[in-house]
């Protein structure tokens, strides 16, 4: 190689270290205008790759250029040493041994693993010529750093932003933990999609004048049809949702009557093979509210399906009727709260269904799809099925598909009023406007994300990380909110 770089580069780096180049530059620039590049830290979970090298070289160009231009531009390298990336690697090393280990021993193994790769990456970054304060980097697993994180958390807690609640959250079945929305990435996924009929239990004459005038009581069974890409959620189905202001029609065929959205009736008839369908009634979705349907395969004594109304029911695809499982969807959960529906979740941390019928009990949710489809066929509830390729949420770390699962988690509220006015969400949006964004479209993107984000899920079902150090009363189940106790805990970390 020209310039004999493999041999000369180590000599140059050795010279820089010997002369204390970074410290001398800092001394020479003391008092100059500051320029600080805050470097988002890499995970200490393996050797660096080309992405790391490109990232650090580009940032090193900026820092060195600013120093040469007369600025005081320090570079403080750091490492993210907590969380799933490290714990997953340690899980792979420990294998089944982890199940017999105490949490403290798992944490020590994670700390040792993270420190190993922090040290390795530090030498690798120095080897590619990055200049910085490598003798004193920052690390998220140092006691000082952890104590600051915990003190900040307690500030949120004492000001009323932190709460524990039962609600559906993104759940990674592979890593067996809840995920925040920011930890979810959308990838292409193939799902079974089914059109399923629910038989009306209520007397159609009592639902509305249009159905009463159709005179279908007792002559033919009346059904509504739902469409879903998650057949595995049907055991948790508690309701069917209609849009309150959209028009619905009753389609009569030779042996039954079907209630679907008027805008989608033609498509539904084609999917279900209704060649002789004719419209015998037309009415707004709100008239269906509080009527009851039979579950497609669970007995009436076990499950009564309530008809509800919801503005999120769309008319762009499906049937205009949405099956509602409060334990497996954010909108479903909100509807369930309004109508006081059961939020029982029979899916465990590994994604297996329990307390179900023999056809699917004990199966992982995606493996339960086909047995549930076969069950629908055997009960005469399946009208149509096909496969659909669509964008589906996946875990950002393991890239496995995730599900919505109702569990008790700790959250930071986005809507709690803040001292000085506004909410956490509105104050965050105000701060975004004060930042100069390059490229400019980044501001709109992050603003849209913050404007629509649900409450922030901060708990994880893992052992490696800063714990949620909250004491809960065993008698009343309320969290202790004592600043003196919290201050003492922070001191234990530091």
N, C-alpha and C positions, 0 to 999 in steps of 0.2 A: 504493500500500500504506500502511496506517495506520502511523504513527510514522516513515514515510519510511526504513524499515530498509535498503533497498539502498544508500542514501547514508550513513546514520548508523552502520551496523555497522562499515564500514572505519575510520571515525573513532574509534570506541570501541576497536577492536583496536590502532590506531596509538597511542592514549593508553596502553593497557595496556603496549605494548612500550616506549614512551618512559619510562614511570615504573618500568620493571623490576618489574612486578607480581608475576610468579612468584617472583623472587629475594627481594622484600620479604616475601612470604608465608612463604617458607622461613625467613627471618631471624626473623620474628615467632613462628614456631612451633618454633624451635630449643629442644631440651630437653623438648618436650612428648611424651606417649606416641605412639609410632610407629604409623602405619597405612599399610601398603604394598600397593598394588594392582599385582600383577605382570601386565603386559599382554602377552598372547600376540601376537607381532608379525604384521602383515600382510605379504604378499609384495610386493616392489617390482617389480611386473610390469605396471603400468598405472595409470590415474587411479582415484581412489576411486569407489565406487558407493554406492547407498543402504544396502547392508549395512554397509559401512565406517562411514558416517556415523552410523547407528543405534548400532553397536557403540561408537564413540568417544564419542558424546554420553552414552550411559548410563553409561559408565565415568567420564566427566568429572563427571556429576552426583554420583557416589559420592565422588570425590576432593575436589571442592569442598565437599560437605556435611561430610565428615570434617574438613577444615581449619577450616570455620566452627564445628564442634563442639569445637574445641580440640585436635585431633590434629595431629601432624606427618605430613602425608600428601603425600609427593612424587609426581610422576608423571614417569617416565622413558620417553618413547616409544622404540620400536625397530622395526627392519625385518628381515625374513628375506630375505636377498639371494642365497642359494644355491639350487641344486637345479633340478628339472625345470621349474617354472613360468617361471623366467627363461630357462633354456636353450632351451626350446621356442619362446618368443617370438623369441629371437635366431636360432634355426634358420629360422624363417619369414622373417626379414629377410634372412638370408644366402643362403637357397636352396641351389643347387648349388655356390655358391662355397665353402661350408664344407668340402667334400670336399678342396679344394686348400689349406686353411689348416692351419697348425700348431696344436696344442692350446693353446699359450700365447697365440696370437692370438685364438682363440675365447674363451679366458678373459678377455682384455682387452675383447673386445666385450661379453661378459656383464657385466663389471664396469661398463662405461660405461652399458649399458642399465639396470642396477639402480640406479646412482647417479642417473640421470636421473629415474626414477620415485620414488626416495626423496625427492629434492628437491621434485618436484611434489606428492606426497602430503603432505609436511610442510607446505607452504604451504596445501594444501586443508584439512588438519586445523586449522591455525591460523585459517583463514577461518571455520570453523563454530564458533569460540569455544573450542576445547579449549586449556586452559592446561597447560603442561608445560615440561620442559627441552629445548626443541626445538633450541637451539644446540649441544647435546652429546648427541644421541641415541645409542643403541647400534645397531650394525649387525653382522650375522653375517659380513660380508666384510672387516671391519677386521683388520689383522694381529694386534692384541691379542686380539680375540675368537677368531680362528682358532688362535692359539697355545694358548689355554686349552682349546679343543675338542680339539686334538691332545694336549696334556698329559693330559687326562682319558682320552682313548682309550688312550694309552700305559699309564696306570694299570691299565686293564682288561687290556691286552695282557700286561704284566709279571706280573699276578696270575693269569694262565692262563685268562682268560675268552674270549679271541679265538682263533679257529681258522679255517682255510681247508678247505673240504670240498666234495665233489661230492654234490649232492642236488637234488631237484626244488624249485624256488621259483616263486612267482608271477612271470610274465614278461609284460611289455607288448610286444607285437609292433610297435605303432605307435611307441613311444618307444625300443624296442630296449634295454630294461634290466630288471634284476631289481627286484622291489618287495617291501617288507616287508608283513606281513599288515595293518598299520595303514593302508597306502596302497591298500587294496582296498575297494571298495564294491560291494554287491550290487544289481543292477538286473534288470529283466525281460528275458529273452532266449529266443528260439525256437530249439530244437535238433532235429535229426533223432534219433529213437530207434529202435534196431534190435535185433531178437532174432536172434542168430547161433548156428549150431550148430558145434561142434567134434567131430570124430569121434575116438572112443577108439582108440588104437593098442595099448594093453596088452591082454593076454588077460583078459577079465572074470572068468574062473575063478580068477585069482590075486589078485583085488582083495578079495574077501570071500565068506563062505559064502552070503549072500543072493543075490548075483549068480551064484555058481557053481550054486546050486540052480535058478536060473531057466533054466539050460540054453540060453543064447542064443548061445554061442560058435559062430561060423561060419555061423549061420543068418541073422541080420540084423545090419546095422551098428549099433553103439551110439554115441550122441552125448550130449554135454551141451549145454545152451543157456545162453548169456550174454546179458545185456541191457545196452546202453550208450547214452548220449547223446552220445558222442564217437567216432563211427566212425573219425575220423582217427587215433586212437590204436591202432587194430588192427594196423597194421604193426609197432608196438613191443610187441605182446602177447607175453609170455614165459611166462605161467602162467594157470591158472584156479583160483580160490579157492573152497573149500567151508567152511561153518561146521562146526567139529569135532563139536558136540553136537546140532545140528539133524538131524531126520530127512529123508532123501531117498528118492525112489521111482524105480523104473524103469518108465516108461510104454511099453507096447508098442502100436504102431500097425501098419498093414498092411505097411509096408516097412522099419521101423526100430524101435529102442528108444531112448528119451530119458531121461536122468537129470536130474531137477530137484528142488527142495525140495518136500516134501510139502505145506507150507502154501500154496505158490504154484502147485501142479500144475494146479488147475482153471483159474486165470487164464491160465497158459501154454498149456494145451490150447485155450482159446478163441482166444487170439491167433494160435496156429500153425495153427488149423483142424483139430485132432485130434478128429474127431467119434467115432472108434472106439477111443480110448485106454483101455487097462485096465492097472491096476497089477499087475506081476508080481514085484516085489521091493521091500523096504523096509529101509533101513540108515542108520546115522549117517554124517555127512559125513566123519568122520575116516578111514573105510576107503578113501576115494579118494586119500588122500595118497600121493605118489610114483608114481602111475600117470601115463601119458603120453597126450597127445592130439595129433592133427594140427592144424596151423594152418589156418584156414578158406580161405586162398588162397596162402600161401607153402609151398614144397616142404619135405618132411621133412628133406632134407639141409641146408636152410638154417635151419629153426626147429623145435625139438621143444618142445611145450607141456607143462610140468610141472603136475600137480595138487598144490595146496598147501592148507593149512588156515589160516583166519584168523578171529578173533573179530569183526572188523568187518563181516563179511558179514551183511546184514540180511534180514529176512523180511517187510518191509512193502511192498516192490514189486520188480518184476523177476522173476528166476527162482531166486534163492537161490544162484546161481553168478556170480562176478565175474571178468571178464577182468582180468589184471594186467599193467600196463605200468610197470615200475620207473622209467622216465625221465619219467613224466608224472603222478605222484601221490605224495603223502607216505606214505600207507598202503601203496601199491604198492611204493614204494622200501624201506620197512621190511621188507616181506615178501621182497622181492628180496635184501636183505642176509642175512636168515635162511637163505634157500635158495641163496645164492650165484648169483643170476640175473644175466644181463648187463644193464648199465645204459646201454648205448650209446644216445645221443640223435642221431637223424638229422634233427632240426628245428633250423634255424638261427635267428639272432637276429631275422630278419624273419618267422619263423613258416613258412618254406618247408621242405617235406620233401625230403630228398636220399637217394640210394642206395636208392630204392624201385622198384617196378614201373613200367613206362611209363604205366600208367593214371593214376597220381597223382604221379609224380616231378616235383619242381620246383614243385608247387602249394602255395599258402598253406593252412594246415591246414583252415580252414573251407571253402575252395573245394575241398578234396580230399574232403570228406564224400560228396558225391554220386557222384563217380567210384568211390570205394571201395564205396559201396552197390551201384552197377551191377556192380562186380567180384564182390561177394558173390553177387549174383543169377546171374551167368554161371557161377559155380562151384557153384551149388546150395546155398550156405551160409546164405542169408537166409531166415528163416521168417516175419518180419513187420517192418513199418516203419510209423512214424507220426511226426507232429510233436508236440513237447511245449513248452509255455511254462512256464518255471521261473525261479527266482532264480539268477543266475549272476554270478561275480565280474568286475568291471570295474575298469579303472584309474581311480583317484580324480581324476586330472588331465585325461586326454583322453577318458575315458568310453567307451573301446573295450574289448571283452571281452578278458580275459587268459587265459593258459594256464598249466599247470604244465609246466616245462621243466627238465631236469636240467643244471645247469651248475656250474662251480666258483665259489664265492662265499666271501666272508668273513662269519663269523657271530660273535655274542656268545652264549655258552652260558647258558641259563637254569638249568642244573642243576649248575654247577661250585660246589663248596664255597667259602664266603666266610670270610675271617679273622673269628674270633669266633663262628663257628657258622652253620648254615643255608646255603641256596643263594641265588643271585641272586633266584630266583623267591620263595622263602619269605620272604626279607628284604623284598622289595618288597611282598608281601602284608601283612607286619607293619606296614610304614610306612603303608600305606593305612588301616589301622585307627586310626592316630593322628590322621588328618585329620577335621575336622568337615565333613560333606558336606551341601550344600543344593542340591537336594532330597535326602533321605536315600537314595532308591533309587540315586543315583549311585554310592554305595559298593559295592553289590552288583554293579552293572554292570561297574565297572572291575575289581573283584576277580575276577569270572568271566572277564574278558578276560585278565588277567595269569595266572590259574591254568591256562589252557589254551593260551596262546600257545606256538608252537614257538620254537626258537632264533631270535634276531633277525638277520635278513639286513641287514647294514650296507653292503655294497658295491653300487655302481651302475655301469652301463656308460656313464657320462657324464663330461664333462671339467670341469664347473663345480660346485665344492664343495671341502670340505676333503679332501685325498687320504688314502688309507690308506698312510701313509708307513712301510712295513715293508720291510726289506731281506731278500731270500731268497737263500740260497746256491745258486749254479748247479750245484754238484757234488752236494750231498745234498738239495737242494730244501727245506731247513729254514729257518724264519724266524729271523733274528738277534734275540735278546732281550737287548740290552745297554743298561742304563739310561743309561750315559754317552753312547752314540750317540743315544739317544732324546732326551736332554736337549739335545744339540747341535742336533738337528733342530728342536725347539721354539724354541730361540733364533733359528734362521734365520727362522722365521715371525714372531716378535715384532719 
